[in-house]
């Protein structure tokens, strides 16, 4: 947006009325941020929300590294002693993974806990069970049936980690309700209303956001095309956000000089607009990614279930062979 465009724009529409009281203005510009804080929280990044998963992941990696580095010096053996019981414990944990799909499909099992609880347990038990079985094998290959069981376990565990990532992409948080596209589009419309109320000459900003939204909701249907389309949307989102915030800074600065607003108030107004624009861009990107990740998740689920059933069969054969042959 150029300065000439701003100068030619009617003053009444530019600011509505003069706001000389900095305290009143500061309170006015802070209200939209408070209103949007809770309503659009799912589009914000929350660094602390990643602390627990990151800590858990680091702990798993450390335990695996300790076992791998000490495999030559360890006295563990899968046939007896602690190594044997680690295998039993790991097998029991893997068997408990069946509770989640049963709880999800059989309503009468609601007495044993919620689906969300067993979803958490399914992931955590799967990782713990895999770690115990790797320690049980002392990070070494053995007989043919043992190797087949170990490979099947690693494939299913890796598949589970991929599924966890895809699940998070199509839900509000890890265990929240599913994020349908029409809800995201409704949020985008609400955000445009907030932007119009807080940015002078907002029609140019809204037009650019609408153009970006049309691009984001026109995502290709194919998975391969989606892999190409997603980086383009991310790059365009950063470009649109940077350009619109720069335009808002010029508009607010001009208005501040013309009507004597302090720099503090100008910064507060710019922070509100930048927050709203960032939320809108994030909502468009989420809408663009939703269909793509949902197709990937469906494909993953189609493959993960038979892989898990294969693991159960292979594990039973391995246990039977280890005890009777």
C-alpha positions as CSV (number, residue, x, y, z in Angstrom):
1,X,0.0,0.0,0.0
2,X,1.5,3.3,-1.0
3,X,1.5,6.6,1.0
4,X,-0.4,8.3,-1.8
5,X,-3.2,5.8,-1.5
6,X,-3.3,6.5,2.3
7,X,-3.3,10.2,1.9
8,X,-6.2,10.2,-0.5
9,X,-8.3,8.0,1.7
10,X,-11.1,9.9,3.7
11,X,-10.0,10.7,7.2
12,X,-13.3,9.7,8.7
13,X,-12.8,6.2,7.3
14,X,-9.2,6.2,8.2
15,X,-9.6,6.5,12.0
16,X,-13.3,7.0,12.6
17,X,-12.6,9.7,15.2
18,X,-9.6,11.2,16.9
19,X,-8.2,9.3,19.8
20,X,-5.9,11.6,21.7
21,X,-6.1,9.8,25.0
22,X,-3.2,7.2,24.8
23,X,-4.5,5.2,27.8
24,X,-8.0,4.8,26.3
25,X,-6.5,3.9,22.9
26,X,-4.1,1.3,24.5
27,X,-7.0,-0.3,26.2
28,X,-9.0,-0.3,23.0
29,X,-6.4,-2.0,20.9
30,X,-5.7,-4.6,23.5
31,X,-9.3,-5.9,23.5
32,X,-9.1,-7.7,20.1
33,X,-6.1,-9.6,21.2
34,X,-7.9,-10.8,24.3
35,X,-10.9,-11.8,22.3
36,X,-8.9,-13.8,19.8
37,X,-6.5,-15.3,22.3
38,X,-8.8,-18.2,23.3
39,X,-11.0,-18.4,20.2
40,X,-8.1,-19.1,17.8
41,X,-5.6,-20.7,20.2
42,X,-5.3,-23.8,17.9
43,X,-3.5,-21.7,15.3
44,X,-0.9,-20.4,17.7
45,X,2.4,-22.2,18.4
46,X,2.9,-23.3,22.0
47,X,6.5,-24.1,22.7
48,X,5.7,-25.5,26.1
49,X,3.4,-28.1,24.6
50,X,6.4,-29.7,23.0
51,X,8.4,-30.0,26.2
52,X,6.9,-33.3,27.4
53,X,7.0,-35.1,24.1
54,X,10.5,-33.9,23.5
55,X,11.6,-35.0,27.0
56,X,10.0,-38.4,26.5
57,X,11.7,-38.8,23.1
58,X,15.1,-37.9,24.4
59,X,14.7,-40.4,27.3
60,X,13.8,-43.2,24.8
61,X,16.8,-42.3,22.6
62,X,19.2,-42.3,25.7
63,X,18.0,-45.7,26.8
64,X,18.4,-47.1,23.3
65,X,21.9,-45.6,23.0
66,X,23.0,-47.1,26.4
67,X,21.8,-50.5,25.3
68,X,23.5,-50.3,21.9
69,X,26.8,-49.0,23.3
70,X,27.0,-51.7,26.0
71,X,25.7,-54.7,23.9
72,X,29.1,-56.3,23.8
73,X,29.7,-56.0,27.6
74,X,26.2,-56.8,28.7
75,X,25.4,-60.2,30.2
76,X,21.8,-60.1,29.0
77,X,20.6,-63.1,27.1
78,X,17.1,-63.6,25.7
79,X,17.0,-67.2,26.9
80,X,17.3,-66.7,30.7
81,X,17.6,-64.2,33.5
82,X,16.7,-60.5,33.1
83,X,16.9,-60.7,29.3
84,X,14.2,-63.4,29.3
85,X,11.9,-61.4,31.6
86,X,12.4,-58.2,29.6
87,X,11.1,-60.1,26.6
88,X,8.0,-61.3,28.5
89,X,7.4,-57.7,29.8
90,X,7.8,-56.3,26.3
91,X,5.4,-58.9,24.8
92,X,2.8,-58.1,27.4
93,X,3.0,-54.4,26.7
94,X,2.6,-55.1,23.0
95,X,-0.4,-57.3,23.7
96,X,-2.0,-54.4,25.6
97,X,-1.9,-52.4,22.4
98,X,-5.0,-54.4,21.3
99,X,-7.1,-52.7,24.0
100,X,-7.2,-49.4,22.1
101,X,-8.8,-50.7,18.9
102,X,-11.2,-52.8,21.0
103,X,-12.1,-49.9,23.2
104,X,-12.7,-47.7,20.2
105,X,-15.1,-50.2,18.6
106,X,-16.9,-51.8,21.5
107,X,-19.0,-49.4,23.5
108,X,-19.5,-51.8,26.4
109,X,-15.8,-51.4,27.3
110,X,-16.2,-47.8,28.3
111,X,-15.8,-48.9,32.0
112,X,-12.0,-49.5,31.4
113,X,-11.3,-45.9,30.4
114,X,-11.8,-43.3,27.6
115,X,-10.7,-43.7,24.0
116,X,-8.4,-40.7,24.5
117,X,-6.7,-42.5,27.5
118,X,-6.2,-45.7,25.6
119,X,-4.9,-43.7,22.6
120,X,-2.2,-42.3,24.8
121,X,-1.5,-45.7,26.3
122,X,-1.4,-47.3,22.8
123,X,1.5,-45.0,21.8
124,X,3.4,-45.1,25.1
125,X,3.1,-48.8,25.5
126,X,4.2,-49.4,21.9
127,X,7.4,-47.5,22.5
128,X,8.1,-49.0,25.9
129,X,7.4,-52.5,24.6
130,X,9.7,-52.0,21.6
131,X,12.5,-50.7,23.9
132,X,12.2,-53.7,26.2
133,X,12.2,-56.2,23.4
134,X,15.3,-54.6,21.9
135,X,17.0,-54.9,25.3
136,X,15.7,-58.5,25.4
137,X,17.5,-59.2,22.1
138,X,20.6,-57.3,23.4
139,X,20.5,-55.4,20.1
140,X,21.6,-58.4,18.2
141,X,20.2,-60.7,15.6
142,X,19.4,-64.3,16.4
143,X,17.5,-67.2,14.8
144,X,15.4,-66.7,11.7
145,X,12.1,-66.4,13.6
146,X,13.6,-64.0,16.1
147,X,14.9,-61.8,13.3
148,X,11.5,-61.8,11.5
149,X,9.8,-60.8,14.8
150,X,12.3,-58.0,15.5
151,X,12.0,-56.6,12.0
152,X,8.2,-56.7,12.2
153,X,8.4,-54.9,15.6
154,X,10.7,-52.1,14.2
155,X,8.5,-51.6,11.2
156,X,5.3,-51.3,13.3
157,X,7.0,-49.0,15.8
158,X,8.2,-46.7,13.0
159,X,4.8,-46.8,11.4
160,X,3.3,-45.8,14.8
161,X,5.6,-42.8,15.1
162,X,4.6,-41.7,11.6
163,X,0.9,-42.1,12.4
164,X,1.3,-40.0,15.6
165,X,2.7,-37.2,13.5
166,X,-0.2,-37.4,10.9
167,X,-2.8,-37.6,13.6
168,X,-1.6,-34.4,15.1
169,X,-1.9,-32.6,11.8
170,X,-5.7,-33.3,11.5
171,X,-6.7,-32.7,15.1
172,X,-6.7,-29.7,17.4
173,X,-3.9,-30.9,19.6
174,X,-3.2,-34.5,20.1
175,X,-6.4,-35.7,21.7
176,X,-8.8,-32.9,20.6
177,X,-11.8,-32.9,18.3
178,X,-11.2,-33.4,14.6
179,X,-10.5,-30.1,12.7
180,X,-12.9,-29.9,9.8
181,X,-12.2,-27.6,7.0
182,X,-15.4,-25.6,7.3
183,X,-14.6,-24.8,10.9
184,X,-11.2,-23.4,9.9
185,X,-12.8,-21.4,7.1
186,X,-15.3,-19.9,9.6
187,X,-12.4,-18.9,11.8
188,X,-10.7,-17.2,8.8
189,X,-13.9,-15.1,8.2
190,X,-14.0,-14.1,11.9
191,X,-10.4,-13.1,11.8
192,X,-11.0,-10.9,8.8
193,X,-13.7,-9.1,10.8
194,X,-11.2,-8.4,13.6
195,X,-8.7,-7.1,11.1
196,X,-11.3,-4.8,9.5
197,X,-12.1,-3.4,12.9
198,X,-8.5,-2.7,13.9
199,X,-6.7,-1.6,10.7
200,X,-7.4,1.6,8.8
201,X,-7.8,1.1,5.0
202,X,-8.2,-2.6,5.7
203,X,-9.8,-3.4,2.3
204,X,-6.4,-3.9,0.7
205,X,-5.3,-6.3,3.4
206,X,-8.5,-8.3,3.2
207,X,-8.2,-8.6,-0.5
208,X,-4.7,-10.1,-0.3
209,X,-5.8,-12.4,2.5
210,X,-8.8,-13.6,0.4
211,X,-6.4,-14.2,-2.6
212,X,-4.2,-16.3,-0.3
213,X,-7.2,-18.2,1.1
214,X,-8.4,-19.1,-2.4
215,X,-5.0,-20.5,-3.2
216,X,-4.8,-22.4,0.0
217,X,-8.3,-24.0,-0.4
218,X,-7.5,-25.1,-4.0
219,X,-5.1,-27.8,-2.9
220,X,-4.5,-30.6,-5.4
221,X,-6.1,-34.0,-4.6
222,X,-3.1,-36.3,-5.2
223,X,-0.6,-37.2,-2.5
224,X,2.4,-36.5,-4.7
225,X,1.0,-33.2,-5.8
226,X,0.3,-32.3,-2.2
227,X,4.0,-32.8,-1.4
228,X,4.9,-30.2,-4.0
229,X,2.0,-27.9,-3.1
230,X,2.6,-27.7,0.6
231,X,6.1,-25.9,0.4
232,X,4.6,-23.4,-2.0
233,X,1.8,-22.6,0.4
234,X,4.2,-22.2,3.3
235,X,6.5,-19.9,1.3
236,X,3.5,-17.8,0.1
237,X,2.2,-17.6,3.6
238,X,5.4,-16.1,4.9
239,X,5.5,-13.7,2.0
240,X,1.9,-12.5,2.5
241,X,2.4,-12.1,6.2
242,X,5.6,-10.1,5.8
243,X,4.1,-7.8,3.2
244,X,0.9,-7.2,5.1
245,X,2.6,-6.4,8.4
246,X,4.9,-4.0,6.6
247,X,1.9,-2.3,5.0
248,X,0.1,-2.1,8.4
249,X,3.3,-0.5,9.9
250,X,3.3,2.2,7.3
251,X,-0.5,2.9,7.7
252,X,-0.3,3.0,11.5
253,X,2.8,5.1,11.5
254,X,1.2,7.7,9.1
255,X,-1.9,7.8,11.2
256,X,0.1,8.2,14.4
257,X,2.1,11.2,13.0
258,X,-1.1,12.8,11.7
259,X,-3.0,12.6,14.9
260,X,-0.3,12.7,17.5
261,X,-0.4,9.1,18.7
262,X,2.5,8.0,20.8
263,X,4.9,5.3,19.6
264,X,3.7,3.0,22.4
265,X,0.2,3.1,21.1
266,X,1.4,2.6,17.5
267,X,3.4,-0.5,18.6
268,X,0.3,-1.9,20.4
269,X,-1.9,-1.4,17.4
270,X,0.7,-3.0,15.1
271,X,1.0,-5.9,17.4
272,X,-2.7,-6.5,17.3
273,X,-2.9,-6.4,13.5
274,X,0.3,-8.5,13.1
275,X,-1.3,-11.1,15.5
276,X,-4.5,-11.2,13.5
277,X,-2.8,-11.5,10.2
278,X,-0.5,-14.3,11.5
279,X,-3.5,-16.2,12.8
280,X,-5.3,-15.8,9.4
281,X,-2.3,-17.1,7.5
282,X,-1.9,-20.0,9.9
283,X,-5.6,-20.9,9.4
284,X,-5.3,-20.9,5.6
285,X,-2.2,-23.1,5.9
286,X,-4.1,-25.5,8.2
287,X,-7.0,-25.7,5.8
288,X,-4.6,-26.3,2.9
289,X,-2.8,-29.1,4.8
290,X,-5.9,-30.7,6.2
291,X,-7.1,-32.6,3.2
292,X,-3.5,-33.7,2.3
293,X,-2.7,-35.0,5.8
294,X,-6.1,-36.7,6.0
295,X,-5.4,-38.7,2.9
296,X,-2.0,-39.6,4.2
297,X,-3.5,-40.7,7.5
298,X,-6.1,-42.9,5.8
299,X,-3.3,-44.5,3.7
300,X,-1.2,-45.0,6.9
301,X,-4.1,-46.6,8.7
302,X,-4.8,-48.9,5.8
303,X,-1.2,-50.2,6.1
304,X,-0.6,-50.0,9.9
305,X,-3.5,-52.3,10.9
306,X,-2.3,-55.3,8.8
307,X,1.3,-54.7,9.9
308,X,0.3,-54.8,13.5
309,X,-1.7,-58.0,13.0
310,X,1.3,-59.5,11.2
311,X,3.4,-58.5,14.2
312,X,1.0,-60.3,16.6
313,X,1.2,-63.5,14.5
314,X,5.0,-63.4,14.2
315,X,5.4,-62.7,17.9
316,X,3.2,-65.7,18.8
317,X,5.3,-68.0,16.4
318,X,8.5,-66.6,18.0
319,X,7.3,-67.3,21.6
320,X,6.1,-70.8,20.6
321,X,9.4,-71.6,18.9
322,X,11.5,-70.2,21.7
323,X,9.8,-72.4,24.4
324,X,9.2,-75.6,22.5
325,X,12.1,-76.0,20.1
